[in-house]
Amino acid sequence: MNNMNLHSAALLVEFNASVWTARKLDRAVTDEVVADKQAGAKSAGRFNKNLFAGRTELEDIAKHVTKVRGFVMNGTLPWSDGGQRLLPTGAFMKFDKRMDAYKEEFDELAETFITAYPTLITAQAMALGQMFNRNDFPSANEIAHKFAFSYTYLPVPKAGDFRVDIGNEAQEELRARLETASQARLDAATKDLTDRLVTHLKRMSDRLTSDKDVATGDVKSRRFHDTIVSSAYDLCDLIHGLNVTNDPELERSRRVLENCLSGVTAETLRNDPGKRDDVKAQVDNLLSRFDFSL
């Protein structure tokens, strides 16, 4: 896929979020601990107290952000060191709708915390004991600015799009560099998707291996979760949506994996040794086609 095709087939998404950590350096306790442990240097340690110890409100917001980051990472491909991710245009509507819902949930969680904030401070006097200091807690207005959730979309830059007056020769040099950089990023994105596939295939191959009991001669299957099948289907959907380069090997592997799991459940793989061995053989055959070192 050349740069012009990529420009129309994908876009860049950038997600940022921040949550107040509610951590505060307690110099008095730090000095006390350093002295108690007879440390020769005052910088030997730092004691940061959790202003909302025993409460879960901030932790819930942080967990929500972690979940969103996971969604963004799993539903996109790497692009730049600055955090931009590559999103196929075909997946945009579904992705954007989910991000809208995630932002709404984030705003509700943050607003609930900010509204209850003054009351929560009072409750922390008992939780923190002698470490409680009312001056450690910023005002509600200050706290509101410590929560943020944003996501923006940008077009994939075209190699020929320059708006600087640097002369034709220099523009050609920049254009060549951008094309090289874009191709390197695209290669990295494709490798990321391939690595995800190989990782899951290796997991399936390991879990579908049948072990023979040396003492009894009985053949037993290894334990695995139902997600060994459901995750494989999710991965096939992901490859179908994120294969922006239309890599033929990835597409072929997706089709083979879908076909070999057609009508198969985790329970089938547990109870039908013949089917389990058949699926494992096809998975191993897929693995053999990839040159990997994970």
N, C-alpha and C positions, 0 to 999 in steps of 0.2 A: 504494500500500500504506500503510495507516494504522499507527500505532505499535503497536496491539494485535496486528495480523497479523505485523508485523516481529518482535515479541517471541517469537512461536512459530515463525517461519520461519528465524530466525538466532540466533547467539550471538556473543559477543565472545571473541577469543583474544589473549593477550598473551605474547610470547616474549622471553626475556632470556637472554643468555649472556655470560660473561666468560672471558678467557684471559690468563694472565700474559704481559706484553710482554717481560720480561727486558731492559729498557732501564735504564741507570744513568748518571746524569750524572757525568762524570769531570772534576772541577774542575782537577786538575793539568794534564791535557791541554788543557782549555779555556784556562787561563791561558797555557800555552805557545803555543797557536795565536794567541791574541789578541796576545801580545807579538811573536811572529814576524811577524805581518802589520802590526805597528805601529799597531794600532787604539787610538784615544784613549780609548775607553770599555770598561771591563771587560765590560759587558753586550752587547758587539758580536756575540757568538756563544756558542753552547753546544755542547759535544761530548758526545753521548750514545752510549755504547758498547753494542753488542749483546753481552750476556753469553754468548749461545750462537751466535756467528758461526760459520758453517760447518756448523751442525747444522740438520736439517729437522723435528725432532719438534714444536716449537712452531708452526712454520709450517704443518705438516699439520693441527694442531688448529684454527688460525685459519682455514684454508681450509675446513675442515669446517663451522665456524660460518657462514662466508660462504655456503656452499651451502645451509645450513638457512634462513638469512635469505631467500635467494632463493626457496626453496620456499614459505615463509610469505607473502612478498609476492605471488608469482604465484598462489597458491591462495586468497587472501583479498582483501578490498576495504578501502580506507582507512576509518577511522572517527573516531579522535581523535588529537590532537597528542601524547598520552601514549604512543602506540605500540600501542594496541588496534586490532585489525583485525576486520572483519566476516566471519563464516564461516557459510554456510547450513547449517542442521541436516542437510540431506540429504548434505552432504559431510563431516560430522563423523567418522564411523567410519573412512573411508579416510584422512582427514587425521590423526586421532589415532594410527592404527596406524603411519603413516609417521613421526610425531614420536616415538613410542616407540622405533622402530628408530634414529632419528637420535640420541636421547639415549643409548641403549645404546652406540652407536659412539663418541660423545663421551666417555662414562665410560671406555671401554676405552683410548682414545687418551691421556686424561689420566692414568689409572692406570699405563699403561706408562711414560709420561714420569716420573711421580713416583717409581716404583720404580727407574728407571735414573738418577735425578737425582744421587745422590752420585758415581756413576762418571763421569757426564758432566762434572761440575765439574772433576774431575782432568784430563780430556782438554782442557778449555778453557785450561789453563795455557799450552799451546803455541799454541793458536789466537789468544789475546789477547796473547801476548808480555809486554812490560813493562807493559801495561795490566791484566794479571791481578791481581786483589786478592780473596783468599778471603773477605774480609768483605763483598764486594758480593753474595754469594750467601746468601739467606735459608735457614733450615732447611727440611727436607722437609715438616714439619708446617705451616709458614707457607705454603709453596708450594701445598699441597693446598687451602687456602682461597681461592686466587686463580683457581680453575677452578669455573665454575658454569654450569648449563644447566637452565632451567625454562620451563614453558609452562602457563598457567592459562586456564580458561574461565569466562566470566561471562555472565549473562543480559543481554540488551539491556534497559535500564531502561524501565519503563513511565511514561508521562507522569503518570499519576494516583497513582503510588506515593510518597507523602510521609509521613514519620514524625516530623514536627516540629510543635510547637504554635505556629504563627505566625498563626493566624486564617484564616478562609475566603478573605478578599480576597487576602491575601498568597499563599496556596496556589494560588489561581487564576492569579495572576501568574506564579508559578514554573512551574506546569503549562504555561502558554502559552509560556514561554521554552523549556522542555524540548522541547515539541512542535516549536517552530521550529528549535531546535538539531538535533533528531533528523532533521527533514526536510532540513536543510542537509547533514548528514552523509550521508544517504541519497542525496541528489542528487549529492554528490561521489563517492560509491561508484559510482553508475551512470555518471557521467562518466569515472571511471577505467577502467571496463570498456569503455566506448565508445572511449576514446582508444587502448586496446590494439588494438581491432579496426581502427580507422582507420589506425593506424601500420602494421599488417601489410598492410592492403589497399593502402596507398600503396607499400609495398615490393614487393608483388606486381605492381602496375601498372607500376612502373619496370622491374623485372626481366623482365617478359613483353613489353616493348616490342620490336618488330622494327625494326632500323636498316638503312637502305639505303645501300650503298656508292656514293658519287657517281661514282667513277671506273668501276666495273664494272657498277653497277646491281644487284648481288647484294643480296639481303635476308638479313640475319643476325640471329639471336637473341642477346640479351645473356646473359652467363654468370650462372648462379645455382646455388645448392646444392640438394641434395635436400630440405633443410628448408623450402624454399619451400612444399612441399605438406604435409609432416608437421607443420610448425608451424601451418599453417592448420587442420588437423584438431584439433590440441591446443587451439588457441584456441576452436574450436567447442565442444569438450567443456567448456572452462573457462566459456564463456558460458552453456552449458546448466546448469552447476552453480552459478554465482555470480549469475545474474540473479534476485536475491531480490525485485526489484520487479516481476518479470514484464513488463519493458518490451517492448511489442509490436514496436518497431522493431529492437531488438537480437535478439529471437527470430526475426523475419522474416529479418534479415540472416544470422543463423546458418544458417538453413535454406537460403537461396539459395546461400551459400558452400559448404555441404556438398553440395548438389545439383550445382553446377557443377564440383565436383572429384570427383564420384562416378566411380570407375573410372579416375581420372587419376593418373598418376605423374609424377615430375619428368622421367623419360626421355621420356614421351609429349610433354610440353610442349617438350622440346628438339628432338624429331624430327618433330613434326606441327605445321607452321605454322598450319594451319587451326584445330586444337584450341587452340593457344596464343592465337591472336587471339580465339577465341570466349570463352575463360576471361578474357582481359584485358578484353573488352568487358563481361562480366558484373561483373567486379571494379570497373571504372570506373563502371558504372551504380550499384553499391552505394555507392561513394564520393560520387557526386553527391547522394545522399539525406542526407548528413551535412553539417551546418554546422560546419566545423572550421577551426582555425588552429593547426596543430601545427608 
